[in-house]
């Protein structure tokens, strides 16, 4: 849906864009450093490793490019027993069984740890974190 919206808007604005949809865990390393924007919505928790996923996201944008992440986060409210158990296990040990959610603030922390500049971390929506980050310009430390 978002790809279709982006392509339609780009066409109306007479702007040429290329999109790619796929698993970021499996992205071709030759594409690192050449994206204007990386858009990741409500799928962070599907990754096999939060640390590795943040590392990949940080490598994708070109210098000055952006990464946007919106993800569900752990609130541990209204969770069935086994989902809550899985969540607690992940939060305490880092072991991912199934698809546990990240804790509030962990996405922006991981992106910053991997050299991105956090432009905004929005925690106003219950159960979600939204993070906008920017890759440093050329010549500036990542």
C-alpha positions as CSV (number, residue, x, y, z in Angstrom):
1,X,0.0,0.0,0.0
2,X,2.7,2.5,0.9
3,X,4.7,1.7,-2.2
4,X,1.6,2.4,-4.3
5,X,1.0,5.6,-2.5
6,X,4.6,6.7,-2.9
7,X,4.6,5.9,-6.6
8,X,1.3,7.7,-7.2
9,X,2.5,10.8,-5.4
10,X,5.8,10.8,-7.2
11,X,4.0,10.6,-10.5
12,X,1.7,13.5,-9.6
13,X,4.8,15.5,-8.6
14,X,6.7,14.4,-11.7
15,X,9.5,12.9,-9.6
16,X,11.3,9.7,-10.5
17,X,11.7,7.2,-7.6
18,X,12.7,3.6,-7.2
19,X,11.3,1.4,-4.5
20,X,12.2,-1.9,-3.0
21,X,10.1,-4.2,-0.8
22,X,11.7,-7.1,0.9
23,X,13.2,-8.5,4.0
24,X,15.9,-6.1,5.3
25,X,17.6,-9.0,7.0
26,X,18.3,-10.3,3.6
27,X,19.2,-7.1,1.7
28,X,22.0,-7.0,-0.8
29,X,25.0,-5.2,0.9
30,X,25.8,-3.6,-2.5
31,X,22.8,-1.3,-1.9
32,X,24.2,0.0,1.4
33,X,24.7,3.8,1.4
34,X,22.5,4.7,-1.6
35,X,19.0,5.2,-0.3
36,X,17.4,8.6,0.2
37,X,14.9,7.2,2.7
38,X,14.3,3.9,4.3
39,X,10.8,3.3,5.5
40,X,10.1,0.6,8.0
41,X,6.6,0.5,9.4
42,X,5.2,-2.1,11.9
43,X,7.6,-4.9,11.0
44,X,10.7,-4.3,13.2
45,X,9.7,-7.1,15.6
46,X,9.9,-9.7,12.7
47,X,13.6,-9.4,12.5
48,X,15.8,-12.2,14.0
49,X,18.1,-9.8,15.9
50,X,17.3,-6.2,16.9
51,X,21.0,-5.3,17.0
52,X,21.7,-6.7,13.5
53,X,18.6,-5.1,12.1
54,X,19.5,-1.7,13.4
55,X,23.0,-2.1,12.0
56,X,21.5,-2.9,8.5
57,X,19.1,0.0,8.7
58,X,22.0,2.4,9.6
59,X,24.0,1.2,6.6
60,X,21.2,1.8,4.0
61,X,20.8,5.5,3.7
62,X,23.2,7.7,1.7
63,X,25.0,10.4,3.6
64,X,22.2,12.8,4.6
65,X,19.6,10.2,3.9
66,X,16.8,9.2,6.4
67,X,15.5,6.2,8.2
68,X,11.9,6.2,9.5
69,X,10.7,3.4,11.8
70,X,7.3,3.0,13.3
71,X,6.9,-0.1,15.4
72,X,4.8,-1.7,18.0
73,X,6.4,-1.7,21.4
74,X,6.1,-3.8,24.5
75,X,3.5,-2.6,26.9
76,X,2.9,-6.1,28.4
77,X,-0.7,-5.1,28.8
78,X,-3.5,-7.3,27.5
79,X,-1.1,-10.1,26.4
80,X,-1.9,-13.7,26.6
81,X,0.3,-15.6,29.2
82,X,2.7,-17.1,26.7
83,X,3.1,-13.9,24.7
84,X,3.9,-12.1,28.0
85,X,6.4,-14.9,29.0
86,X,8.1,-14.6,25.5
87,X,8.2,-10.8,26.0
88,X,9.8,-11.0,29.4
89,X,12.3,-13.6,28.2
90,X,13.3,-11.3,25.3
91,X,13.6,-8.2,27.5
92,X,15.7,-10.0,30.1
93,X,17.9,-12.2,27.9
94,X,17.7,-10.8,24.3
95,X,16.5,-14.2,23.2
96,X,13.8,-13.9,20.5
97,X,11.2,-16.6,20.3
98,X,8.4,-15.7,18.0
99,X,8.1,-12.0,17.5
100,X,8.4,-10.1,20.7
101,X,8.1,-6.3,20.6
102,X,11.0,-4.0,21.4
103,X,10.9,-1.9,24.6
104,X,10.0,1.8,24.4
105,X,13.0,3.8,23.3
106,X,15.2,0.8,22.3
107,X,14.8,1.4,18.5
108,X,16.2,5.0,18.6
109,X,18.9,3.8,21.0
110,X,20.0,1.1,18.6
111,X,19.9,3.4,15.6
112,X,22.0,6.0,17.4
113,X,24.4,3.3,18.6
114,X,24.9,2.5,14.9
115,X,25.8,6.1,13.9
116,X,22.5,7.6,12.9
117,X,21.4,11.0,14.2
118,X,18.0,10.9,15.9
119,X,15.9,13.7,14.5
120,X,12.8,12.8,16.4
121,X,11.7,10.0,18.7
122,X,7.9,10.2,19.1
123,X,6.4,8.2,22.0
124,X,3.0,9.8,22.0
125,X,1.0,7.0,20.5
126,X,0.2,4.3,23.0
127,X,1.9,1.0,22.1
128,X,4.1,2.5,19.3
129,X,7.4,4.2,18.8
130,X,8.1,6.4,15.8
131,X,11.7,7.3,15.0
132,X,13.1,9.6,12.3
133,X,16.9,9.4,12.0
134,X,19.4,10.8,9.6
135,X,22.7,9.5,8.3
136,X,25.6,11.9,8.9
137,X,26.7,14.0,5.9
138,X,29.9,13.0,4.1
139,X,33.0,13.7,6.1
140,X,31.2,13.6,9.4
141,X,31.7,10.7,11.8
142,X,28.9,8.1,11.7
